[in-house]
Amino acid sequence: MNAEDEMITTDEVRYVVLHGEIIEDYPEDKRGHSCLMFGMPNNKRPVHVVCAPKEEYLAIITAYIPSLEKWETDFKERRKK
């Protein structure tokens, strides 16, 4: 998890939230409505951000670099099992 190539900057997260797209929506999540967003900051690498809109802020739940083991080459669709 601490590998340098897996570290995600706050600028990358900000880019995904401001310019990315929602690829999965979880309106019935037990912790409250959340969604998975995708973006490619600086056209360098794909980044996924799971976030939850709250009344006064946007909660960032997690951010990660998606792998081709689990995602199609566009990183927007999960691979079929």
C-alpha positions in Angstrom: 0.0 0.0 0.0 2.9 2.3 0.5 4.4 1.7 -2.9 5.2 5.1 -4.5 3.4 4.2 -7.7 0.2 3.6 -5.7 0.3 6.8 -3.7 -2.5 9.2 -4.8 -2.1 12.9 -4.3 -4.8 15.3 -3.1 -4.6 17.0 -6.4 -5.5 13.8 -8.2 -8.5 13.2 -5.9 -9.6 16.8 -6.4 -9.3 16.4 -10.2 -11.5 13.2 -10.2 -14.1 14.9 -8.0 -14.2 18.1 -10.1 -13.7 16.7 -13.6 -14.3 12.9 -13.5 -17.4 10.9 -14.1 -19.7 8.8 -11.9 -19.3 5.2 -13.1 -21.3 3.5 -10.3 -24.0 4.9 -8.0 -24.9 3.4 -4.6 -28.1 5.2 -3.5 -29.0 2.4 -1.1 -25.6 2.0 0.6 -26.1 1.2 4.3 -23.8 4.1 5.3 -25.7 6.5 3.1 -25.7 7.4 -0.6 -22.3 7.2 -2.2 -20.8 6.8 -5.7 -17.6 5.6 -7.5 -16.0 8.2 -9.7 -13.4 7.8 -12.4 -10.9 10.2 -13.8 -7.5 10.4 -15.5 -5.6 13.3 -13.9 -3.0 14.8 -16.3 -3.8 11.9 -18.7 -1.3 9.9 -16.7 -3.1 7.1 -14.8 -6.7 6.1 -13.9 -7.9 7.0 -10.4 -11.1 5.8 -8.7 -12.6 7.8 -5.9 -15.5 6.6 -3.7 -17.3 9.6 -2.2 -20.5 10.4 -0.4 -22.3 13.7 -0.7 -23.3 15.1 2.7 -25.4 18.2 3.4 -22.4 20.4 4.1 -19.4 18.6 2.5 -18.4 15.8 0.2 -16.9 12.8 2.2 -14.1 11.0 0.4 -14.3 7.4 1.5 -11.4 5.9 -0.5 -9.2 6.5 -3.5 -7.3 3.9 -5.4 -5.6 3.0 -8.7 -7.8 0.4 -10.4 -6.2 -2.8 -11.8 -6.8 -4.5 -15.1 -7.5 -7.7 -13.1 -10.8 -6.3 -11.9 -11.6 -3.6 -14.5 -12.0 -3.5 -18.3 -9.3 -1.5 -20.2 -11.4 1.7 -19.9 -11.4 1.3 -16.1 -15.1 2.2 -16.1 -16.6 -1.3 -16.2 -15.9 -4.3 -13.9 -14.6 -7.4 -15.5 -17.1 -10.2 -15.7 -16.2 -13.1 -13.4 
